C-alpha cells in the first residue's frame, strides 16, 4: 500500500510552460496507477503567489467525490482571506469543509512570515478543529511563494511551541535544507548537495516537538534523503514515525523518484519493512484516521 500525502490537480503554473500538462482528476488517477500509488491526498492551492490558476477546496472535493476510494481531500484558506485581519473567524469555514470530508488544511503557500499574526490565527483554528496543516516553507517574503522563516527555523520553532495542539507538516526547500547543520543563505533556498552534516536544525525539531511532521515530496524532500544515501537511510529509520511519502504531483509529465527510492530501498534492505510501511501509508492513515 502506498498513500501519497501530497498531490495537486489543476494548472499550477507561475510562468507559461506548454510542456507541462495540467492534472485532471482522471489524469491523476492514471498517473497514480502508472506509479503504483494506491491513494493520494489532494491539496488545494488558493494563494495568488502560487500561480494564475487556483485549485479550490470545492474543486478538490468534487474530484475526490468522483474517486472516493483513491483520493483524500484537504481544504485550504489564505490567512489574508475575509479582510486580511489577524482575528478573522476561520472556524465556521473549516467546520463546513471538515463536515464535507476534508481531512486537513493545505498546502499553505501565502508569502507571509510563518509567525505573522494572520498565519498564527489560521493555525489556531486548525488546531481547534483537529485539522493538520501542511505548509510550504520559503526563505523570504517577496518574489517567492510559501510561508517564510529565517535560517535555522527560529520562527517555526516558536510556532511549534505556541500551538502544541496543531499538527504541522513541513515541506519545501527552506524546510528540507535544514536537514544538515551545514546550510547557509545561498543553499537553503535550493537543493544542497554533498554529505549531510550531523546536527541539522530539522532533525532537532522533529525529535523535540511531537506536533511536527515532515513531507518527503518534491525535489526538496527527495534531495534531502538521497544527497547522502548513508545518512538518508538512517534518517528514515530514526524518524520513521514522523515522515510521510509524498510526490507533489503538479503536472502529468512529472517524474516521481520518491516512489522508486522507497521500493528499491526496501528491496535492497536499505530500509526496514517497518519503516517502509510506516512512511508509505501507516503514518498518514493514523494521522488522518483513514
Legacy VTK file of the C-alpha trace (Angstrom):
# vtk DataFile Version 3.0
C-alpha trace
ASCII
DATASET POLYDATA
POINTS 290 float
0.000 0.000 0.000
1.272 3.447 -0.933
-0.543 6.624 0.080
0.876 9.801 -1.416
0.350 12.614 1.092
0.878 15.467 -1.393
-0.627 15.794 -4.877
-2.459 18.518 -6.791
-4.995 18.888 -9.560
-5.346 21.779 -11.984
-2.948 24.026 -13.859
-0.297 25.045 -11.374
1.890 27.459 -13.299
3.556 30.728 -12.383
5.014 31.035 -15.904
3.749 29.747 -19.237
5.028 26.248 -19.922
3.397 24.307 -22.738
5.458 21.217 -21.905
3.572 20.735 -18.653
0.099 19.251 -18.938
-2.460 20.233 -16.302
-3.582 17.458 -13.959
-7.234 16.439 -14.260
-8.800 14.035 -11.769
-8.717 11.357 -14.461
-5.112 12.203 -15.291
-4.168 11.985 -11.635
-5.660 8.519 -11.278
-3.841 7.388 -14.424
-0.560 8.770 -13.075
-1.111 7.016 -9.757
-1.806 3.708 -11.495
1.368 4.031 -13.553
3.444 4.691 -10.429
1.784 2.125 -8.170
0.213 4.694 -5.841
-2.951 3.365 -4.228
-4.334 6.555 -2.679
-3.389 10.227 -2.580
-4.120 13.323 -0.519
-5.203 16.149 -2.829
-4.157 19.638 -1.729
-5.921 22.803 -2.975
-3.830 25.834 -3.919
-5.539 29.174 -3.271
-2.932 31.867 -2.603
-2.168 34.177 -5.549
1.610 33.881 -5.146
1.454 30.266 -6.283
0.128 30.905 -9.774
-2.586 32.264 -12.009
-4.967 29.309 -11.804
-6.083 28.425 -8.277
-7.260 24.955 -7.348
-10.061 25.496 -4.852
-11.269 23.369 -1.976
-14.577 22.820 -3.717
-12.830 21.628 -6.885
-10.777 19.207 -4.823
-13.874 17.902 -3.041
-15.573 17.373 -6.394
-12.581 15.452 -7.741
-12.311 13.318 -4.630
-16.041 12.629 -4.790
-15.531 11.006 -8.199
-12.852 8.688 -6.806
-13.616 8.290 -3.086
-11.611 5.074 -2.800
-8.471 6.693 -4.245
-8.442 10.397 -3.386
-8.488 12.104 0.026
-9.398 15.818 0.212
-7.801 18.655 2.126
-9.241 22.165 2.202
-7.318 25.416 2.066
-7.683 29.022 3.187
-5.436 32.008 2.651
-4.536 33.639 6.010
-5.402 37.011 4.457
-8.918 35.966 3.456
-12.031 37.833 4.578
-10.498 41.173 5.458
-6.781 40.462 5.895
-7.111 40.634 9.685
-5.354 38.753 12.495
-8.666 37.873 14.150
-10.718 36.562 11.200
-13.051 33.768 12.256
-11.972 30.803 10.127
-13.746 28.262 12.338
-17.104 28.072 10.561
-15.495 27.663 7.139
-13.140 24.938 8.353
-16.007 23.225 10.161
-18.016 23.143 6.936
-15.148 21.650 4.959
-14.441 19.109 7.693
-18.079 18.022 7.660
-17.815 17.596 3.883
-14.904 15.214 4.305
-11.705 17.293 4.312
-9.021 15.681 6.469
-6.575 18.566 6.748
-5.610 22.061 5.601
-3.007 22.964 2.989
-0.869 23.426 1.114
-0.404 26.843 2.740
1.630 28.910 0.268
0.865 32.514 1.232
4.096 34.511 1.274
3.978 35.797 4.830
6.266 35.064 7.753
5.195 31.830 9.384
4.702 33.688 12.668
2.691 36.535 11.135
-0.402 37.144 13.321
-2.704 36.313 10.396
-0.958 32.988 9.860
-1.000 32.187 13.566
-4.716 32.860 13.623
-5.273 30.242 10.919
-3.012 27.768 12.727
-5.017 28.275 15.909
-8.292 27.424 14.205
-6.748 24.349 12.556
-5.682 23.085 15.961
-9.076 23.721 17.498
-10.685 21.536 14.840
-8.000 18.799 14.833
-7.070 19.512 11.230
-3.376 19.002 10.435
-1.863 21.776 8.356
0.684 21.279 5.558
2.842 24.283 4.688
5.376 25.255 2.025
8.355 26.963 3.642
10.235 29.778 1.875
13.405 31.715 2.644
12.000 35.240 2.455
8.993 37.473 1.913
8.824 38.825 -1.623
9.355 37.359 -5.103
8.524 33.815 -3.973
5.648 31.777 -2.583
5.377 29.997 0.743
5.445 30.886 4.414
8.816 32.391 5.267
11.324 31.684 8.002
14.897 32.685 8.790
17.882 30.368 8.631
17.767 27.579 11.250
13.971 27.911 11.540
13.558 30.107 14.650
10.073 31.251 13.677
8.870 27.695 13.048
10.127 26.657 16.463
8.155 29.471 18.106
5.051 28.327 16.252
5.521 24.721 17.399
5.754 25.960 20.965
2.812 28.329 20.737
0.416 25.857 19.096
1.150 22.432 20.613
-2.324 21.179 19.696
-1.848 21.928 15.995
-0.208 19.271 13.832
2.244 20.752 11.324
3.573 19.041 8.194
6.603 20.791 6.717
7.630 20.849 3.062
9.888 22.601 0.508
13.473 23.779 0.153
13.826 26.107 3.144
12.465 23.315 5.323
14.478 20.373 3.984
17.796 22.173 3.577
17.889 22.293 7.367
18.410 18.510 7.500
22.109 19.403 7.563
23.993 21.596 10.021
25.942 22.863 7.030
23.458 25.257 5.450
23.742 28.918 4.525
21.734 31.682 2.887
22.925 30.641 -0.572
21.987 26.964 -0.281
18.885 26.911 1.870
16.562 28.058 -0.888
17.646 25.324 -3.295
18.803 21.742 -3.385
22.090 21.434 -1.465
24.292 18.529 -2.482
27.035 16.581 -0.813
27.227 14.882 2.582
24.775 15.833 5.319
26.474 17.210 8.419
25.055 15.960 11.709
23.314 18.470 13.943
20.859 19.982 11.475
18.017 22.037 12.890
15.276 19.983 11.245
16.222 16.692 12.950
16.375 18.589 16.228
12.844 19.926 15.782
11.452 16.562 14.672
12.892 14.963 17.794
11.806 17.696 20.200
8.284 18.567 19.036
5.589 15.884 18.758
3.415 18.192 16.639
5.923 18.445 13.757
5.936 16.017 10.840
7.752 16.132 7.506
6.603 15.612 3.922
9.138 13.895 1.626
7.585 15.272 -1.546
9.024 17.266 -4.444
12.668 17.745 -5.332
13.330 19.151 -1.872
12.195 16.100 0.085
13.799 13.660 -2.322
17.072 15.594 -2.378
17.230 15.630 1.415
17.186 11.830 1.710
19.141 10.986 -1.448
22.021 13.516 -1.442
23.807 11.409 1.190
22.378 7.902 0.997
24.062 6.618 4.117
22.642 9.478 6.179
19.324 9.435 4.334
18.534 5.811 5.130
19.493 6.318 8.786
17.294 9.423 8.922
14.315 7.457 7.621
14.833 4.780 10.240
15.281 7.261 13.084
12.245 9.369 12.203
10.049 6.638 10.768
7.085 7.826 12.869
7.306 11.457 11.713
7.561 11.147 7.913
5.121 10.817 5.003
5.822 9.711 1.451
4.715 12.397 -1.000
5.386 13.342 -4.605
3.902 16.840 -5.139
2.359 15.920 -8.497
1.781 19.237 -10.310
1.824 18.185 -13.978
1.309 14.973 -15.912
4.875 14.579 -17.226
6.460 14.887 -13.780
8.932 12.252 -12.630
8.339 10.787 -9.172
11.672 9.444 -7.874
10.457 9.064 -4.292
8.321 6.037 -5.138
11.224 4.186 -6.769
13.533 5.216 -3.928
11.334 3.554 -1.332
10.626 0.422 -3.336
14.313 -0.090 -4.080
15.287 0.769 -0.513
13.045 -1.985 0.796
14.133 -4.500 -1.844
17.815 -3.870 -1.163
17.307 -3.857 2.639
18.449 -0.244 2.921
15.350 0.482 4.989
13.386 -1.913 7.179
9.965 -3.266 6.320
8.579 -1.440 9.358
9.991 1.897 8.211
8.721 1.355 4.686
5.182 0.561 5.838
5.010 3.481 8.249
6.264 6.129 5.840
4.406 4.871 2.760
0.982 4.605 4.390
0.637 3.805 8.087
1.646 7.233 9.437
-0.787 9.161 7.252
-3.543 6.626 7.923
-3.049 7.104 11.661
-2.887 10.900 11.464
-5.969 11.302 9.288
-7.956 8.392 10.723
-8.453 6.708 7.343
LINES 1 291
290 0 1 2 3 4 5 6 7 8 9 10 11 12 13 14 15 16 17 18 19 20 21 22 23 24 25 26 27 28 29 30 31 32 33 34 35 36 37 38 39 40 41 42 43 44 45 46 47 48 49 50 51 52 53 54 55 56 57 58 59 60 61 62 63 64 65 66 67 68 69 70 71 72 73 74 75 76 77 78 79 80 81 82 83 84 85 86 87 88 89 90 91 92 93 94 95 96 97 98 99 100 101 102 103 104 105 106 107 108 109 110 111 112 113 114 115 116 117 118 119 120 121 122 123 124 125 126 127 128 129 130 131 132 133 134 135 136 137 138 139 140 141 142 143 144 145 146 147 148 149 150 151 152 153 154 155 156 157 158 159 160 161 162 163 164 165 166 167 168 169 170 171 172 173 174 175 176 177 178 179 180 181 182 183 184 185 186 187 188 189 190 191 192 193 194 195 196 197 198 199 200 201 202 203 204 205 206 207 208 209 210 211 212 213 214 215 216 217 218 219 220 221 222 223 224 225 226 227 228 229 230 231 232 233 234 235 236 237 238 239 240 241 242 243 244 245 246 247 248 249 250 251 252 253 254 255 256 257 258 259 260 261 262 263 264 265 266 267 268 269 270 271 272 273 274 275 276 277 278 279 280 281 282 283 284 285 286 287 288 289
